[in-house]
Amino acid sequence: MSKRPDGRPRKQRTTYVKKLGQPPGALQHMGEIKVDKPSITLFDYSAENLTEITFASLDESRQYKKHNQLIWLNVHGVHDVNVMATIGERFRLH
């Protein structure tokens, strides 16, 4: 913590993100961008089978046909709100 010229400690300032005033559920990334380009790893699985595929784009992932009952997605690069919105629409996520 820094000090004032008279030696008293300065209060830390709180930084607010520009999300204030936006409707609930508005997509906005907060935090550090850790990758340049998003990638998606899809796990299509059942008790007997597992398929794991990494896609470099959403267009690539659209051509994948589900084989099992369950799908899990790992999204690396959640800072791209367009990617997250498209995934939400495709899988009916709120």
Jmol script that loads the backbone (N, CA, C; Angstrom):
load data "model"
ATOM      1  N   MET A   1       0.850  -1.167   0.000  1.00  0.00           N
ATOM      2  CA  MET A   1       0.000   0.000   0.000  1.00  0.00           C
ATOM      3  C   MET A   1       0.899   1.234   0.000  1.00  0.00           C
ATOM      4  N   SER A   2       0.600   2.196  -0.860  1.00  0.00           N
ATOM      5  CA  SER A   2       1.417   3.412  -0.916  1.00  0.00           C
ATOM      6  C   SER A   2       1.000   4.378   0.184  1.00  0.00           C
ATOM      7  N   LYS A   3       1.869   5.346   0.415  1.00  0.00           N
ATOM      8  CA  LYS A   3       1.612   6.306   1.492  1.00  0.00           C
ATOM      9  C   LYS A   3       1.488   7.710   0.926  1.00  0.00           C
ATOM     10  N   ARG A   4       0.767   8.543   1.625  1.00  0.00           N
ATOM     11  CA  ARG A   4       0.623   9.959   1.280  1.00  0.00           C
ATOM     12  C   ARG A   4       1.885  10.692   1.721  1.00  0.00           C
ATOM     13  N   PRO A   5       2.073  11.928   1.237  1.00  0.00           N
ATOM     14  CA  PRO A   5       3.254  12.693   1.656  1.00  0.00           C
ATOM     15  C   PRO A   5       3.373  12.868   3.175  1.00  0.00           C
ATOM     16  N   ASP A   6       2.236  12.858   3.867  1.00  0.00           N
ATOM     17  CA  ASP A   6       2.286  13.019   5.334  1.00  0.00           C
ATOM     18  C   ASP A   6       2.497  11.679   6.049  1.00  0.00           C
ATOM     19  N   GLY A   7       2.682  10.584   5.285  1.00  0.00           N
ATOM     20  CA  GLY A   7       2.970   9.283   5.886  1.00  0.00           C
ATOM     21  C   GLY A   7       1.759   8.403   6.115  1.00  0.00           C
ATOM     22  N   ARG A   8       0.550   8.958   5.983  1.00  0.00           N
ATOM     23  CA  ARG A   8      -0.652   8.152   6.174  1.00  0.00           C
ATOM     24  C   ARG A   8      -0.849   7.237   4.967  1.00  0.00           C
ATOM     25  N   PRO A   9      -1.367   6.012   5.168  1.00  0.00           N
ATOM     26  CA  PRO A   9      -1.587   5.107   4.034  1.00  0.00           C
ATOM     27  C   PRO A   9      -2.713   5.599   3.136  1.00  0.00           C
ATOM     28  N   ARG A  10      -2.547   5.372   1.838  1.00  0.00           N
ATOM     29  CA  ARG A  10      -3.607   5.710   0.879  1.00  0.00           C
ATOM     30  C   ARG A  10      -4.615   4.566   0.840  1.00  0.00           C
ATOM     31  N   LYS A  11      -5.867   4.920   0.642  1.00  0.00           N
ATOM     32  CA  LYS A  11      -6.902   3.910   0.448  1.00  0.00           C
ATOM     33  C   LYS A  11      -6.771   3.373  -0.971  1.00  0.00           C
ATOM     34  N   GLN A  12      -6.981   2.068  -1.120  1.00  0.00           N
ATOM     35  CA  GLN A  12      -6.959   1.495  -2.455  1.00  0.00           C
ATOM     36  C   GLN A  12      -8.261   1.825  -3.161  1.00  0.00           C
ATOM     37  N   ARG A  13      -8.146   2.117  -4.440  1.00  0.00           N
ATOM     38  CA  ARG A  13      -9.327   2.435  -5.229  1.00  0.00           C
ATOM     39  C   ARG A  13      -9.887   1.159  -5.839  1.00  0.00           C
ATOM     40  N   THR A  14     -11.181   1.105  -5.891  1.00  0.00           N
ATOM     41  CA  THR A  14     -11.849  -0.023  -6.525  1.00  0.00           C
ATOM     42  C   THR A  14     -12.090   0.329  -7.980  1.00  0.00           C
ATOM     43  N   THR A  15     -11.729  -0.586  -8.870  1.00  0.00           N
ATOM     44  CA  THR A  15     -11.967  -0.389 -10.288  1.00  0.00           C
ATOM     45  C   THR A  15     -13.216  -1.160 -10.678  1.00  0.00           C
ATOM     46  N   TYR A  16     -14.153  -0.477 -11.296  1.00  0.00           N
ATOM     47  CA  TYR A  16     -15.389  -1.115 -11.725  1.00  0.00           C
ATOM     48  C   TYR A  16     -15.333  -1.379 -13.223  1.00  0.00           C
ATOM     49  N   VAL A  17     -15.842  -2.517 -13.609  1.00  0.00           N
ATOM     50  CA  VAL A  17     -15.890  -2.886 -15.013  1.00  0.00           C
ATOM     51  C   VAL A  17     -17.103  -2.209 -15.638  1.00  0.00           C
ATOM     52  N   LYS A  18     -17.061  -1.981 -16.921  1.00  0.00           N
ATOM     53  CA  LYS A  18     -18.147  -1.299 -17.616  1.00  0.00           C
ATOM     54  C   LYS A  18     -19.389  -2.166 -17.772  1.00  0.00           C
ATOM     55  N   LYS A  19     -19.537  -3.176 -16.928  1.00  0.00           N
ATOM     56  CA  LYS A  19     -20.702  -4.048 -16.992  1.00  0.00           C
ATOM     57  C   LYS A  19     -21.891  -3.425 -16.263  1.00  0.00           C
ATOM     58  N   LEU A  20     -21.644  -2.425 -15.434  1.00  0.00           N
ATOM     59  CA  LEU A  20     -22.732  -1.784 -14.709  1.00  0.00           C
ATOM     60  C   LEU A  20     -23.756  -1.234 -15.685  1.00  0.00           C
ATOM     61  N   GLY A  21     -25.019  -1.463 -15.400  1.00  0.00           N
ATOM     62  CA  GLY A  21     -26.086  -0.934 -16.225  1.00  0.00           C
ATOM     63  C   GLY A  21     -26.467  -1.825 -17.387  1.00  0.00           C
ATOM     64  N   GLN A  22     -25.755  -2.931 -17.589  1.00  0.00           N
ATOM     65  CA  GLN A  22     -26.111  -3.844 -18.672  1.00  0.00           C
ATOM     66  C   GLN A  22     -27.127  -4.853 -18.156  1.00  0.00           C
ATOM     67  N   PRO A  23     -27.938  -5.413 -19.062  1.00  0.00           N
ATOM     68  CA  PRO A  23     -28.955  -6.368 -18.613  1.00  0.00           C
ATOM     69  C   PRO A  23     -28.324  -7.649 -18.089  1.00  0.00           C
ATOM     70  N   PRO A  24     -29.036  -8.359 -17.195  1.00  0.00           N
ATOM     71  CA  PRO A  24     -28.527  -9.637 -16.692  1.00  0.00           C
ATOM     72  C   PRO A  24     -28.240 -10.589 -17.852  1.00  0.00           C
ATOM     73  N   GLY A  25     -27.154 -11.310 -17.749  1.00  0.00           N
ATOM     74  CA  GLY A  25     -26.783 -12.257 -18.785  1.00  0.00           C
ATOM     75  C   GLY A  25     -26.008 -11.659 -19.939  1.00  0.00           C
ATOM     76  N   ALA A  26     -25.746 -10.348 -19.897  1.00  0.00           N
ATOM     77  CA  ALA A  26     -24.975  -9.718 -20.972  1.00  0.00           C
ATOM     78  C   ALA A  26     -23.566 -10.299 -20.962  1.00  0.00           C
ATOM     79  N   LEU A  27     -23.108 -10.720 -22.132  1.00  0.00           N
ATOM     80  CA  LEU A  27     -21.776 -11.311 -22.227  1.00  0.00           C
ATOM     81  C   LEU A  27     -20.720 -10.222 -22.288  1.00  0.00           C
ATOM     82  N   GLN A  28     -19.790 -10.295 -21.371  1.00  0.00           N
ATOM     83  CA  GLN A  28     -18.669  -9.371 -21.357  1.00  0.00           C
ATOM     84  C   GLN A  28     -17.526 -10.047 -20.621  1.00  0.00           C
ATOM     85  N   HIS A  29     -16.387 -10.094 -21.253  1.00  0.00           N
ATOM     86  CA  HIS A  29     -15.228 -10.719 -20.620  1.00  0.00           C
ATOM     87  C   HIS A  29     -14.620  -9.763 -19.604  1.00  0.00           C
ATOM     88  N   MET A  30     -14.311 -10.287 -18.431  1.00  0.00           N
ATOM     89  CA  MET A  30     -13.618  -9.516 -17.402  1.00  0.00           C
ATOM     90  C   MET A  30     -12.372 -10.302 -17.045  1.00  0.00           C
ATOM     91  N   GLY A  31     -11.247  -9.653 -17.055  1.00  0.00           N
ATOM     92  CA  GLY A  31     -10.031 -10.347 -16.670  1.00  0.00           C
ATOM     93  C   GLY A  31      -9.001 -10.352 -17.775  1.00  0.00           C
ATOM     94  N   GLU A  32      -8.050 -11.199 -17.594  1.00  0.00           N
ATOM     95  CA  GLU A  32      -6.891 -11.281 -18.468  1.00  0.00           C
ATOM     96  C   GLU A  32      -7.184 -12.168 -19.684  1.00  0.00           C
ATOM     97  N   ILE A  33      -6.710 -11.742 -20.853  1.00  0.00           N
ATOM     98  CA  ILE A  33      -6.811 -12.560 -22.055  1.00  0.00           C
ATOM     99  C   ILE A  33      -5.579 -13.451 -22.083  1.00  0.00           C
ATOM    100  N   LYS A  34      -5.787 -14.767 -22.040  1.00  0.00           N
ATOM    101  CA  LYS A  34      -4.671 -15.694 -21.884  1.00  0.00           C
ATOM    102  C   LYS A  34      -4.256 -16.390 -23.174  1.00  0.00           C
ATOM    103  N   VAL A  35      -5.101 -16.360 -24.187  1.00  0.00           N
ATOM    104  CA  VAL A  35      -4.757 -16.954 -25.484  1.00  0.00           C
ATOM    105  C   VAL A  35      -5.134 -15.974 -26.584  1.00  0.00           C
ATOM    106  N   ASP A  36      -4.416 -16.056 -27.706  1.00  0.00           N
ATOM    107  CA  ASP A  36      -4.718 -15.165 -28.820  1.00  0.00           C
ATOM    108  C   ASP A  36      -6.007 -15.541 -29.525  1.00  0.00           C
ATOM    109  N   LYS A  37      -6.179 -16.830 -29.748  1.00  0.00           N
ATOM    110  CA  LYS A  37      -7.310 -17.310 -30.520  1.00  0.00           C
ATOM    111  C   LYS A  37      -8.015 -18.428 -29.755  1.00  0.00           C
ATOM    112  N   PRO A  38      -9.337 -18.372 -29.634  1.00  0.00           N
ATOM    113  CA  PRO A  38     -10.058 -19.416 -28.916  1.00  0.00           C
ATOM    114  C   PRO A  38      -9.941 -20.782 -29.589  1.00  0.00           C
ATOM    115  N   SER A  39      -9.983 -21.832 -28.787  1.00  0.00           N
ATOM    116  CA  SER A  39     -10.079 -23.200 -29.306  1.00  0.00           C
ATOM    117  C   SER A  39     -11.087 -23.947 -28.447  1.00  0.00           C
ATOM    118  N   ILE A  40     -11.681 -24.970 -29.044  1.00  0.00           N
ATOM    119  CA  ILE A  40     -12.729 -25.731 -28.366  1.00  0.00           C
ATOM    120  C   ILE A  40     -12.351 -27.203 -28.402  1.00  0.00           C
ATOM    121  N   THR A  41     -12.336 -27.841 -27.234  1.00  0.00           N
ATOM    122  CA  THR A  41     -12.131 -29.283 -27.171  1.00  0.00           C
ATOM    123  C   THR A  41     -13.460 -29.916 -26.798  1.00  0.00           C
ATOM    124  N   LEU A  42     -13.914 -30.837 -27.637  1.00  0.00           N
ATOM    125  CA  LEU A  42     -15.188 -31.509 -27.450  1.00  0.00           C
ATOM    126  C   LEU A  42     -14.937 -32.932 -26.979  1.00  0.00           C
ATOM    127  N   PHE A  43     -15.649 -33.335 -25.944  1.00  0.00           N
ATOM    128  CA  PHE A  43     -15.622 -34.704 -25.434  1.00  0.00           C
ATOM    129  C   PHE A  43     -17.020 -35.269 -25.642  1.00  0.00           C
ATOM    130  N   ASP A  44     -17.152 -36.256 -26.500  1.00  0.00           N
ATOM    131  CA  ASP A  44     -18.417 -36.925 -26.786  1.00  0.00           C
ATOM    132  C   ASP A  44     -18.282 -38.308 -26.154  1.00  0.00           C
ATOM    133  N   TYR A  45     -19.087 -38.606 -25.123  1.00  0.00           N
ATOM    134  CA  TYR A  45     -18.828 -39.833 -24.381  1.00  0.00           C
ATOM    135  C   TYR A  45     -20.076 -40.523 -23.858  1.00  0.00           C
ATOM    136  N   SER A  46     -19.870 -41.797 -23.552  1.00  0.00           N
ATOM    137  CA  SER A  46     -20.852 -42.639 -22.871  1.00  0.00           C
ATOM    138  C   SER A  46     -20.051 -43.537 -21.930  1.00  0.00           C
ATOM    139  N   ALA A  47     -20.704 -44.499 -21.295  1.00  0.00           N
ATOM    140  CA  ALA A  47     -19.994 -45.420 -20.399  1.00  0.00           C
ATOM    141  C   ALA A  47     -18.991 -46.285 -21.164  1.00  0.00           C
ATOM    142  N   GLU A  48     -19.251 -46.516 -22.447  1.00  0.00           N
ATOM    143  CA  GLU A  48     -18.393 -47.392 -23.247  1.00  0.00           C
ATOM    144  C   GLU A  48     -17.422 -46.660 -24.178  1.00  0.00           C
ATOM    145  N   ASN A  49     -17.734 -45.451 -24.584  1.00  0.00           N
ATOM    146  CA  ASN A  49     -16.965 -44.760 -25.616  1.00  0.00           C
ATOM    147  C   ASN A  49     -16.581 -43.346 -25.218  1.00  0.00           C
ATOM    148  N   LEU A  50     -15.470 -42.872 -25.789  1.00  0.00           N
ATOM    149  CA  LEU A  50     -15.035 -41.487 -25.615  1.00  0.00           C
ATOM    150  C   LEU A  50     -14.389 -41.027 -26.910  1.00  0.00           C
ATOM    151  N   THR A  51     -14.849 -39.878 -27.408  1.00  0.00           N
ATOM    152  CA  THR A  51     -14.236 -39.235 -28.552  1.00  0.00           C
ATOM    153  C   THR A  51     -13.809 -37.850 -28.095  1.00  0.00           C
ATOM    154  N   GLU A  52     -12.557 -37.476 -28.355  1.00  0.00           N
ATOM    155  CA  GLU A  52     -12.033 -36.161 -27.997  1.00  0.00           C
ATOM    156  C   GLU A  52     -11.487 -35.500 -29.259  1.00  0.00           C
ATOM    157  N   ILE A  53     -11.994 -34.301 -29.562  1.00  0.00           N
ATOM    158  CA  ILE A  53     -11.564 -33.569 -30.742  1.00  0.00           C
ATOM    159  C   ILE A  53     -11.367 -32.104 -30.358  1.00  0.00           C
ATOM    160  N   THR A  54     -10.288 -31.495 -30.852  1.00  0.00           N
ATOM    161  CA  THR A  54     -10.058 -30.065 -30.643  1.00  0.00           C
ATOM    162  C   THR A  54     -10.304 -29.334 -31.954  1.00  0.00           C
ATOM    163  N   PHE A  55     -11.118 -28.302 -31.879  1.00  0.00           N
ATOM    164  CA  PHE A  55     -11.457 -27.487 -33.044  1.00  0.00           C
ATOM    165  C   PHE A  55     -10.796 -26.120 -32.924  1.00  0.00           C
ATOM    166  N   ALA A  56     -10.311 -25.603 -34.025  1.00  0.00           N
ATOM    167  CA  ALA A  56      -9.699 -24.275 -34.035  1.00  0.00           C
ATOM    168  C   ALA A  56     -10.740 -23.179 -34.256  1.00  0.00           C
ATOM    169  N   SER A  57     -11.946 -23.577 -34.686  1.00  0.00           N
ATOM    170  CA  SER A  57     -12.986 -22.577 -34.930  1.00  0.00           C
ATOM    171  C   SER A  57     -14.365 -23.207 -34.718  1.00  0.00           C
ATOM    172  N   LEU A  58     -15.358 -22.344 -34.587  1.00  0.00           N
ATOM    173  CA  LEU A  58     -16.728 -22.835 -34.458  1.00  0.00           C
ATOM    174  C   LEU A  58     -17.206 -23.476 -35.748  1.00  0.00           C
ATOM    175  N   ASP A  59     -16.741 -22.970 -36.891  1.00  0.00           N
ATOM    176  CA  ASP A  59     -17.141 -23.553 -38.170  1.00  0.00           C
ATOM    177  C   ASP A  59     -16.727 -25.020 -38.255  1.00  0.00           C
ATOM    178  N   GLU A  60     -15.524 -25.333 -37.785  1.00  0.00           N
ATOM    179  CA  GLU A  60     -15.079 -26.736 -37.765  1.00  0.00           C
ATOM    180  C   GLU A  60     -15.993 -27.583 -36.892  1.00  0.00           C
ATOM    181  N   SER A  61     -16.383 -27.061 -35.750  1.00  0.00           N
ATOM    182  CA  SER A  61     -17.178 -27.842 -34.799  1.00  0.00           C
ATOM    183  C   SER A  61     -18.590 -28.115 -35.305  1.00  0.00           C
ATOM    184  N   ARG A  62     -19.105 -27.264 -36.165  1.00  0.00           N
ATOM    185  CA  ARG A  62     -20.477 -27.442 -36.662  1.00  0.00           C
ATOM    186  C   ARG A  62     -20.646 -28.710 -37.486  1.00  0.00           C
ATOM    187  N   GLN A  63     -19.573 -29.204 -38.054  1.00  0.00           N
ATOM    188  CA  GLN A  63     -19.662 -30.385 -38.905  1.00  0.00           C
ATOM    189  C   GLN A  63     -19.608 -31.685 -38.115  1.00  0.00           C
ATOM    190  N   TYR A  64     -19.342 -31.592 -36.811  1.00  0.00           N
ATOM    191  CA  TYR A  64     -19.256 -32.796 -35.984  1.00  0.00           C
ATOM    192  C   TYR A  64     -20.652 -33.314 -35.656  1.00  0.00           C
ATOM    193  N   LYS A  65     -20.874 -34.586 -35.860  1.00  0.00           N
ATOM    194  CA  LYS A  65     -22.152 -35.231 -35.531  1.00  0.00           C
ATOM    195  C   LYS A  65     -21.994 -36.000 -34.223  1.00  0.00           C
ATOM    196  N   LYS A  66     -22.876 -35.741 -33.297  1.00  0.00           N
ATOM    197  CA  LYS A  66     -22.860 -36.375 -31.976  1.00  0.00           C
ATOM    198  C   LYS A  66     -23.035 -37.887 -32.093  1.00  0.00           C
ATOM    199  N   HIS A  67     -22.198 -38.651 -31.369  1.00  0.00           N
ATOM    200  CA  HIS A  67     -22.262 -40.112 -31.398  1.00  0.00           C
ATOM    201  C   HIS A  67     -22.860 -40.692 -30.122  1.00  0.00           C
ATOM    202  N   ASN A  68     -22.622 -40.050 -29.010  1.00  0.00           N
ATOM    203  CA  ASN A  68     -23.046 -40.572 -27.711  1.00  0.00           C
ATOM    204  C   ASN A  68     -24.056 -39.627 -27.072  1.00  0.00           C
ATOM    205  N   GLN A  69     -24.466 -39.960 -25.864  1.00  0.00           N
ATOM    206  CA  GLN A  69     -25.485 -39.158 -25.194  1.00  0.00           C
ATOM    207  C   GLN A  69     -24.952 -37.853 -24.604  1.00  0.00           C
ATOM    208  N   LEU A  70     -23.712 -37.836 -24.177  1.00  0.00           N
ATOM    209  CA  LEU A  70     -23.196 -36.676 -23.455  1.00  0.00           C
ATOM    210  C   LEU A  70     -22.084 -35.982 -24.231  1.00  0.00           C
ATOM    211  N   ILE A  71     -22.094 -34.654 -24.154  1.00  0.00           N
ATOM    212  CA  ILE A  71     -21.032 -33.841 -24.754  1.00  0.00           C
ATOM    213  C   ILE A  71     -20.539 -32.867 -23.698  1.00  0.00           C
ATOM    214  N   TRP A  72     -19.238 -32.721 -23.624  1.00  0.00           N
ATOM    215  CA  TRP A  72     -18.597 -31.746 -22.741  1.00  0.00           C
ATOM    216  C   TRP A  72     -17.714 -30.874 -23.612  1.00  0.00           C
ATOM    217  N   LEU A  73     -17.763 -29.559 -23.402  1.00  0.00           N
ATOM    218  CA  LEU A  73     -16.912 -28.633 -24.146  1.00  0.00           C
ATOM    219  C   LEU A  73     -15.958 -27.938 -23.201  1.00  0.00           C
ATOM    220  N   ASN A  74     -14.691 -27.923 -23.554  1.00  0.00           N
ATOM    221  CA  ASN A  74     -13.712 -27.062 -22.889  1.00  0.00           C
ATOM    222  C   ASN A  74     -13.431 -25.930 -23.854  1.00  0.00           C
ATOM    223  N   VAL A  75     -13.688 -24.708 -23.434  1.00  0.00           N
ATOM    224  CA  VAL A  75     -13.440 -23.545 -24.287  1.00  0.00           C
ATOM    225  C   VAL A  75     -12.234 -22.817 -23.720  1.00  0.00           C
ATOM    226  N   HIS A  76     -11.196 -22.734 -24.526  1.00  0.00           N
ATOM    227  CA  HIS A  76      -9.991 -21.999 -24.156  1.00  0.00           C
ATOM    228  C   HIS A  76     -10.032 -20.683 -24.921  1.00  0.00           C
ATOM    229  N   GLY A  77     -10.198 -19.604 -24.194  1.00  0.00           N
ATOM    230  CA  GLY A  77     -10.318 -18.300 -24.831  1.00  0.00           C
ATOM    231  C   GLY A  77     -11.723 -17.750 -24.695  1.00  0.00           C
ATOM    232  N   VAL A  78     -12.235 -17.733 -23.480  1.00  0.00           N
ATOM    233  CA  VAL A  78     -13.599 -17.265 -23.243  1.00  0.00           C
ATOM    234  C   VAL A  78     -13.736 -15.753 -23.410  1.00  0.00           C
ATOM    235  N   HIS A  79     -12.618 -15.075 -23.710  1.00  0.00           N
ATOM    236  CA  HIS A  79     -12.669 -13.630 -23.906  1.00  0.00           C
ATOM    237  C   HIS A  79     -13.404 -13.236 -25.179  1.00  0.00           C
ATOM    238  N   ASP A  80     -13.555 -14.159 -26.126  1.00  0.00           N
ATOM    239  CA  ASP A  80     -14.244 -13.872 -27.381  1.00  0.00           C
ATOM    240  C   ASP A  80     -15.743 -14.059 -27.157  1.00  0.00           C
ATOM    241  N   VAL A  81     -16.446 -12.947 -26.914  1.00  0.00           N
ATOM    242  CA  VAL A  81     -17.866 -13.031 -26.572  1.00  0.00           C
ATOM    243  C   VAL A  81     -18.706 -13.554 -27.730  1.00  0.00           C
ATOM    244  N   ASN A  82     -18.262 -13.369 -28.967  1.00  0.00           N
ATOM    245  CA  ASN A  82     -19.008 -13.908 -30.110  1.00  0.00           C
ATOM    246  C   ASN A  82     -18.987 -15.435 -30.099  1.00  0.00           C
ATOM    247  N   VAL A  83     -17.834 -16.021 -29.774  1.00  0.00           N
ATOM    248  CA  VAL A  83     -17.728 -17.475 -29.667  1.00  0.00           C
ATOM    249  C   VAL A  83     -18.642 -17.971 -28.549  1.00  0.00           C
ATOM    250  N   MET A  84     -18.593 -17.311 -27.409  1.00  0.00           N
ATOM    251  CA  MET A  84     -19.408 -17.747 -26.277  1.00  0.00           C
ATOM    252  C   MET A  84     -20.903 -17.597 -26.572  1.00  0.00           C
ATOM    253  N   ALA A  85     -21.291 -16.530 -27.265  1.00  0.00           N
ATOM    254  CA  ALA A  85     -22.702 -16.338 -27.625  1.00  0.00           C
ATOM    255  C   ALA A  85     -23.168 -17.425 -28.585  1.00  0.00           C
ATOM    256  N   THR A  86     -22.326 -17.775 -29.554  1.00  0.00           N
ATOM    257  CA  THR A  86     -22.691 -18.817 -30.520  1.00  0.00           C
ATOM    258  C   THR A  86     -22.833 -20.166 -29.834  1.00  0.00           C
ATOM    259  N   ILE A  87     -21.924 -20.488 -28.931  1.00  0.00           N
ATOM    260  CA  ILE A  87     -22.019 -21.745 -28.177  1.00  0.00           C
ATOM    261  C   ILE A  87     -23.296 -21.747 -27.337  1.00  0.00           C
ATOM    262  N   GLY A  88     -23.581 -20.641 -26.686  1.00  0.00           N
ATOM    263  CA  GLY A  88     -24.799 -20.544 -25.886  1.00  0.00           C
ATOM    264  C   GLY A  88     -26.061 -20.741 -26.695  1.00  0.00           C
ATOM    265  N   GLU A  89     -26.105 -20.149 -27.889  1.00  0.00           N
ATOM    266  CA  GLU A  89     -27.276 -20.325 -28.752  1.00  0.00           C
ATOM    267  C   GLU A  89     -27.395 -21.763 -29.244  1.00  0.00           C
ATOM    268  N   ARG A  90     -26.275 -22.328 -29.665  1.00  0.00           N
ATOM    269  CA  ARG A  90     -26.296 -23.685 -30.234  1.00  0.00           C
ATOM    270  C   ARG A  90     -26.752 -24.723 -29.204  1.00  0.00           C
ATOM    271  N   PHE A  91     -26.293 -24.580 -27.965  1.00  0.00           N
ATOM    272  CA  PHE A  91     -26.623 -25.562 -26.928  1.00  0.00           C
ATOM    273  C   PHE A  91     -27.709 -25.088 -25.973  1.00  0.00           C
ATOM    274  N   ARG A  92     -28.346 -23.973 -26.319  1.00  0.00           N
ATOM    275  CA  ARG A  92     -29.455 -23.412 -25.524  1.00  0.00           C
ATOM    276  C   ARG A  92     -29.053 -23.158 -24.076  1.00  0.00           C
ATOM    277  N   LEU A  93     -27.898 -22.502 -23.917  1.00  0.00           N
ATOM    278  CA  LEU A  93     -27.428 -22.136 -22.583  1.00  0.00           C
ATOM    279  C   LEU A  93     -27.876 -20.723 -22.257  1.00  0.00           C
ATOM    280  N   HIS A  94     -28.220 -20.483 -21.025  1.00  0.00           N
ATOM    281  CA  HIS A  94     -28.601 -19.134 -20.643  1.00  0.00           C
ATOM    282  C   HIS A  94     -27.449 -18.438 -19.952  1.00  0.00           C
TER     283      HIS A  94
END
end "model"
wireframe off; spacefill off
backbone 0.3
color backbone group
